Amino acid sequence: MREHDLSNARWRKSSYSGGSGGEDCIEIADGIPGTVPVRDTKLAPDSPVLLIPTHAWTGFLTSLK
């Protein structure tokens, strides 16, 4: 398994997070080659991180449209 250093990751959440302060949302980090790190905003920065391959993330977003 490949390790990813996410200590300097720049996390962002969707602009569709809603009016609850975005606490019921996920965050993703951009700029990690080949993968999209995803975490839960309720637990961040202590949230476990799900590492999704970039091609799978792209397919997921396409299926939502």
N, CA, C and O atoms as a Tinker XYZ file with bonds, in Angstrom:
   260  protein
     1  N      0.847000   -1.173000    0.000000    73     2
     2  CA     0.000000    0.000000    0.000000    64     1     3
     3  C      0.895000    1.240000    0.000000    63     2     4     5
     4  O      1.860000    1.322000    0.760000    81     3
     5  N      0.569000    2.179000   -0.843000    73     3     6
     6  CA     1.327000    3.419000   -0.928000    64     5     7
     7  C      0.861000    4.385000    0.155000    63     6     8     9
     8  O     -0.336000    4.514000    0.411000    81     7
     9  N      1.803000    5.051000    0.780000    73     7    10
    10  CA     1.481000    6.029000    1.824000    64     9    11
    11  C      1.403000    7.421000    1.210000    63    10    12    13
    12  O      2.153000    7.746000    0.289000    81    11
    13  N      0.506000    8.226000    1.719000    73    11    14
    14  CA     0.352000    9.608000    1.260000    64    13    15
    15  C      0.519000   10.534000    2.453000    63    14    16    17
    16  O     -0.117000   10.349000    3.491000    81    15
    17  N      1.370000   11.522000    2.299000    73    15    18
    18  CA     1.548000   12.530000    3.344000    64    17    19
    19  C      0.476000   13.597000    3.151000    63    18    20    21
    20  O      0.535000   14.377000    2.201000    81    19
    21  N     -0.489000   13.629000    4.039000    73    19    22
    22  CA    -1.596000   14.584000    3.935000    64    21    23
    23  C     -1.471000   15.706000    4.953000    63    22    24    25
    24  O     -2.419000   16.464000    5.162000    81    23
    25  N     -0.310000   15.819000    5.586000    73    23    26
    26  CA    -0.132000   16.827000    6.634000    64    25    27
    27  C     -0.266000   18.254000    6.106000    63    26    28    29
    28  O     -0.653000   19.152000    6.854000    81    27
    29  N      0.045000   18.472000    4.844000    73    27    30
    30  CA    -0.084000   19.809000    4.248000    64    29    31
    31  C     -1.228000   19.886000    3.244000    63    30    32    33
    32  O     -1.294000   20.817000    2.442000    81    31
    33  N     -2.122000   18.913000    3.290000    73    31    34
    34  CA    -3.239000   18.892000    2.341000    64    33    35
    35  C     -4.125000   20.115000    2.541000    63    34    36    37
    36  O     -4.339000   20.573000    3.663000    81    35
    37  N     -4.629000   20.624000    1.442000    73    35    38
    38  CA    -5.564000   21.757000    1.477000    64    37    39
    39  C     -6.963000   21.197000    1.263000    63    38    40    41
    40  O     -7.355000   20.879000    0.141000    81    39
    41  N     -7.697000   21.084000    2.340000    73    39    42
    42  CA    -9.027000   20.485000    2.316000    64    41    43
    43  C    -10.067000   21.520000    1.922000    63    42    44    45
    44  O     -9.957000   22.694000    2.275000    81    43
    45  N    -11.085000   21.069000    1.181000    73    43    46
    46  CA   -12.196000   21.951000    0.811000    64    45    47
    47  C    -13.486000   21.148000    0.848000    63    46    48    49
    48  O    -13.490000   19.929000    0.675000    81    47
    49  N    -14.582000   21.864000    1.077000    73    47    50
    50  CA   -15.881000   21.205000    1.046000    64    49    51
    51  C    -16.737000   21.836000   -0.035000    63    50    52    53
    52  O    -16.444000   22.927000   -0.522000    81    51
    53  N    -17.773000   21.152000   -0.394000    73    51    54
    54  CA   -18.652000   21.579000   -1.466000    64    53    55
    55  C    -19.342000   22.893000   -1.143000    63    54    56    57
    56  O    -19.657000   23.180000    0.012000    81    55
    57  N    -19.570000   23.680000   -2.174000    73    55    58
    58  CA   -20.354000   24.904000   -2.007000    64    57    59
    59  C    -21.824000   24.564000   -1.747000    63    58    60    61
    60  O    -22.608000   25.443000   -1.390000    81    59
    61  N    -22.196000   23.307000   -1.922000    73    59    62
    62  CA   -23.556000   22.836000   -1.670000    64    61    63
    63  C    -23.719000   22.306000   -0.247000    63    62    64    65
    64  O    -24.673000   21.578000    0.028000    81    63
    65  N    -22.823000   22.651000    0.647000    73    63    66
    66  CA   -22.828000   22.105000    2.007000    64    65    67
    67  C    -24.069000   22.466000    2.802000    63    66    68    69
    68  O    -24.389000   21.787000    3.778000    81    67
    69  N    -24.762000   23.496000    2.417000    73    67    70
    70  CA   -25.996000   23.851000    3.100000    64    69    71
    71  C    -25.792000   24.858000    4.208000    63    70    72    73
    72  O    -24.681000   25.333000    4.444000    81    71
    73  N    -26.889000   25.177000    4.890000    73    71    74
    74  CA   -26.880000   26.220000    5.903000    64    73    75
    75  C    -26.505000   25.762000    7.297000    63    74    76    77
    76  O    -26.513000   26.568000    8.227000    81    75
    77  N    -26.180000   24.499000    7.468000    73    75    78
    78  CA   -25.857000   24.007000    8.811000    64    77    79
    79  C    -24.395000   24.230000    9.164000    63    78    80    81
    80  O    -23.876000   23.595000   10.082000    81    79
    81  N    -23.735000   25.113000    8.455000    73    79    82
    82  CA   -22.320000   25.357000    8.718000    64    81    83
    83  C    -21.422000   24.348000    8.042000    63    82    84    85
    84  O    -20.212000   24.338000    8.269000    81    83
    85  N    -22.006000   23.493000    7.207000    73    83    86
    86  CA   -21.221000   22.508000    6.492000    64    85    87
    87  C    -20.749000   21.354000    7.346000    63    86    88    89
    88  O    -19.798000   20.662000    6.984000    81    87
    89  N    -21.404000   21.136000    8.479000    73    87    90
    90  CA   -20.958000   20.085000    9.383000    64    89    91
    91  C    -21.449000   18.700000    8.974000    63    90    92    93
    92  O    -20.992000   17.696000    9.522000    81    91
    93  N    -22.357000   18.636000    8.033000    73    91    94
    94  CA   -22.861000   17.350000    7.548000    64    93    95
    95  C    -22.403000   17.146000    6.116000    63    94    96    97
    96  O    -23.212000   16.966000    5.206000    81    95
    97  N    -21.118000   17.178000    5.936000    73    95    98
    98  CA   -20.577000   17.162000    4.588000    64    97    99
    99  C    -19.269000   16.380000    4.584000    63    98   100   101
   100  O    -18.803000   15.901000    5.619000    81    99
   101  N    -18.701000   16.268000    3.413000    73    99   102
   102  CA   -17.368000   15.699000    3.286000    64   101   103
   103  C    -16.435000   16.776000    2.769000    63   102   104   105
   104  O    -16.868000   17.779000    2.201000    81   103
   105  N    -15.160000   16.552000    2.974000    73   103   106
   106  CA   -14.130000   17.416000    2.419000    64   105   107
   107  C    -13.237000   16.562000    1.538000    63   106   108   109
   108  O    -13.045000   15.372000    1.788000    81   107
   109  N    -12.692000   17.192000    0.496000    73   107   110
   110  CA   -11.702000   16.522000   -0.330000    64   109   111
   111  C    -10.453000   17.384000   -0.377000    63   110   112   113
   112  O    -10.504000   18.595000   -0.165000    81   111
   113  N     -9.345000   16.742000   -0.654000    73   111   114
   114  CA    -8.077000   17.456000   -0.803000    64   113   115
   115  C     -7.632000   17.322000   -2.249000    63   114   116   117
   116  O     -7.595000   16.221000   -2.799000    81   115
   117  N     -7.298000   18.439000   -2.854000    73   115   118
   118  CA    -6.809000   18.449000   -4.230000    64   117   119
   119  C     -5.291000   18.326000   -4.250000    63   118   120   121
   120  O     -4.617000   18.572000   -3.250000    81   119
   121  N     -4.771000   17.942000   -5.404000    73   119   122
   122  CA    -3.334000   17.979000   -5.616000    64   121   123
   123  C     -2.564000   16.760000   -5.155000    63   122   124   125
   124  O     -1.337000   16.804000   -5.078000    81   123
   125  N     -3.255000   15.670000   -4.845000    73   123   126
   126  CA    -2.577000   14.434000   -4.465000    64   125   127
   127  C     -2.596000   13.535000   -5.703000    63   126   128   129
   128  O     -3.663000   13.052000   -6.083000    81   127
   129  N     -1.455000   13.298000   -6.338000    73   127   130
   130  CA    -1.419000   12.564000   -7.612000    64   129   131
   131  C     -2.055000   11.172000   -7.535000    63   130   132   133
   132  O     -1.699000   10.351000   -6.689000    81   131
   133  N     -3.005000   10.935000   -8.443000    73   131   134
   134  CA    -3.605000    9.616000   -8.588000    64   133   135
   135  C     -4.690000    9.254000   -7.606000    63   134   136   137
   136  O     -5.270000    8.172000   -7.699000    81   135
   137  N     -4.980000   10.136000   -6.665000    73   135   138
   138  CA    -5.983000    9.803000   -5.652000    64   137   139
   139  C     -6.719000   11.051000   -5.181000    63   138   140   141
   140  O     -6.204000   12.165000   -5.269000    81   139
   141  N     -7.933000   10.843000   -4.678000    73   139   142
   142  CA    -8.714000   11.925000   -4.085000    64   141   143
   143  C     -8.974000   11.553000   -2.629000    63   142   144   145
   144  O     -9.770000   10.654000   -2.358000    81   143
   145  N     -8.316000   12.229000   -1.688000    73   143   146
   146  CA    -8.577000   11.976000   -0.273000    64   145   147
   147  C     -9.924000   12.582000    0.138000    63   146   148   149
   148  O    -10.233000   13.720000   -0.216000    81   147
   149  N    -10.713000   11.819000    0.881000    73   147   150
   150  CA   -12.039000   12.250000    1.320000    64   149   151
   151  C    -12.131000   12.034000    2.831000    63   150   152   153
   152  O    -11.706000   10.998000    3.344000    81   151
   153  N    -12.692000   13.027000    3.542000    73   151   154
   154  CA   -12.887000   12.881000    4.989000    64   153   155
   155  C    -14.202000   13.523000    5.407000    63   154   156   157
   156  O    -14.790000   14.303000    4.658000    81   155
   157  N    -14.654000   13.189000    6.600000    73   155   158
   158  CA   -15.910000   13.669000    7.179000    64   157   159
   159  C    -15.652000   14.985000    7.915000    63   158   160   161
   160  O    -14.749000   15.058000    8.748000    81   159
   161  N    -16.432000   16.015000    7.619000    73   159   162
   162  CA   -16.225000   17.314000    8.266000    64   161   163
   163  C    -16.540000   17.286000    9.756000    63   162   164   165
   164  O    -15.986000   18.080000   10.516000    81   163
   165  N    -17.423000   16.381000   10.187000    73   163   166
   166  CA   -17.759000   16.322000   11.616000    64   165   167
   167  C    -16.567000   15.881000   12.457000    63   166   168   169
   168  O    -16.478000   16.224000   13.636000    81   167
   169  N    -15.664000   15.133000   11.868000    73   167   170
   170  CA   -14.529000   14.581000   12.601000    64   169   171
   171  C    -13.202000   15.260000   12.281000    63   170   172   173
   172  O    -12.214000   15.073000   12.990000    81   171
   173  N    -13.187000   16.043000   11.212000    73   171   174
   174  CA   -11.930000   16.668000   10.774000    64   173   175
   175  C    -11.367000   17.526000   11.885000    63   174   176   177
   176  O    -12.159000   18.146000   12.595000    81   175
   177  N    -10.097000   17.611000   12.089000    73   175   178
   178  CA    -9.010000   16.987000   11.325000    64   177   179
   179  C     -8.670000   15.576000   11.780000    63   178   180   181
   180  O     -7.700000   14.991000   11.299000    81   179
   181  N     -9.454000   15.019000   12.702000    73   179   182
   182  CA    -9.164000   13.676000   13.212000    64   181   183
   183  C     -9.870000   12.574000   12.436000    63   182   184   185
   184  O     -9.791000   11.402000   12.806000    81   183
   185  N    -10.555000   12.940000   11.370000    73   183   186
   186  CA   -11.306000   11.968000   10.590000    64   185   187
   187  C    -10.382000   10.981000    9.881000    63   186   188   189
   188  O     -9.314000   11.357000    9.398000    81   187
   189  N    -10.799000    9.721000    9.824000    73   187   190
   190  CA   -10.091000    8.803000    8.929000    64   189   191
   191  C    -10.238000    9.320000    7.500000    63   190   192   193
   192  O    -11.221000    9.989000    7.180000    81   191
   193  N     -9.289000    9.019000    6.660000    73   191   194
   194  CA    -9.303000    9.501000    5.279000    64   193   195
   195  C     -9.493000    8.320000    4.342000    63   194   196   197
   196  O     -8.776000    7.322000    4.425000    81   195
   197  N    -10.464000    8.446000    3.455000    73   195   198
   198  CA   -10.707000    7.458000    2.416000    64   197   199
   199  C     -9.963000    7.924000    1.172000    63   198   200   201
   200  O    -10.184000    9.042000    0.706000    81   199
   201  N     -9.089000    7.087000    0.629000    73   199   202
   202  CA    -8.325000    7.440000   -0.568000    64   201   203
   203  C     -8.973000    6.769000   -1.771000    63   202   204   205
   204  O     -8.939000    5.546000   -1.907000    81   203
   205  N     -9.563000    7.584000   -2.643000    73   203   206
   206  CA   -10.280000    7.077000   -3.811000    64   205   207
   207  C     -9.433000    7.343000   -5.051000    63   206   208   209
   208  O     -8.991000    8.474000   -5.254000    81   207
   209  N     -9.194000    6.321000   -5.891000    73   207   210
   210  CA    -8.446000    6.561000   -7.123000    64   209   211
   211  C     -9.131000    7.638000   -7.969000    63   210   212   213
   212  O    -10.358000    7.703000   -8.033000    81   211
   213  N     -8.331000    8.467000   -8.607000    73   211   214
   214  CA    -8.864000    9.594000   -9.380000    64   213   215
   215  C     -9.892000    9.143000  -10.410000    63   214   216   217
   216  O    -10.928000    9.790000  -10.562000    81   215
   217  N     -9.629000    8.044000  -11.125000    73   215   218
   218  CA   -10.577000    7.590000  -12.155000    64   217   219
   219  C    -11.909000    7.162000  -11.534000    63   218   220   221
   220  O    -12.960000    7.351000  -12.147000    81   219
   221  N    -11.879000    6.596000  -10.347000    73   219   222
   222  CA   -13.121000    6.199000   -9.674000    64   221   223
   223  C    -13.892000    7.425000   -9.193000    63   222   224   225
   224  O    -15.120000    7.451000   -9.272000    81   223
   225  N    -13.186000    8.441000   -8.696000    73   223   226
   226  CA   -13.825000    9.680000   -8.252000    64   225   227
   227  C    -14.496000   10.374000   -9.433000    63   226   228   229
   228  O    -15.619000   10.864000   -9.317000    81   227
   229  N    -13.802000   10.412000  -10.572000    73   227   230
   230  CA   -14.370000   11.028000  -11.775000    64   229   231
   231  C    -15.635000   10.291000  -12.199000    63   230   232   233
   232  O    -16.633000   10.924000  -12.542000    81   231
   233  N    -15.602000    8.967000  -12.179000    73   231   234
   234  CA   -16.784000    8.175000  -12.511000    64   233   235
   235  C    -17.928000    8.420000  -11.544000    63   234   236   237
   236  O    -19.084000    8.501000  -11.959000    81   235
   237  N    -17.623000    8.539000  -10.264000    73   235   238
   238  CA   -18.635000    8.832000   -9.246000    64   237   239
   239  C    -19.306000   10.172000   -9.525000    63   238   240   241
   240  O    -20.533000   10.265000   -9.511000    81   239
   241  N    -18.507000   11.214000   -9.779000    73   239   242
   242  CA   -19.075000   12.538000  -10.058000    64   241   243
   243  C    -19.912000   12.529000  -11.330000    63   242   244   245
   244  O    -20.960000   13.172000  -11.385000    81   243
   245  N    -19.464000   11.814000  -12.344000    73   243   246
   246  CA   -20.218000   11.718000  -13.594000    64   245   247
   247  C    -21.572000   11.059000  -13.354000    63   246   248   249
   248  O    -22.573000   11.467000  -13.944000    81   247
   249  N    -21.611000   10.051000  -12.498000    73   247   250
   250  CA   -22.874000    9.357000  -12.228000    64   249   251
   251  C    -23.870000   10.237000  -11.477000    63   250   252   253
   252  O    -25.071000    9.971000  -11.512000    81   251
   253  N    -23.391000   11.275000  -10.802000    73   251   254
   254  CA   -24.278000   12.176000  -10.066000    64   253   255
   255  C    -24.951000   13.207000  -10.959000    63   254   256   257
   256  O    -25.963000   13.796000  -10.578000    81   255
   257  N    -24.405000   13.423000  -12.126000    73   255   258
   258  CA   -24.922000   14.481000  -13.014000    64   257   259
   259  C    -26.110000   14.036000  -13.803000    63   258   260
   260  O    -26.654000   14.810000  -14.590000    81   259
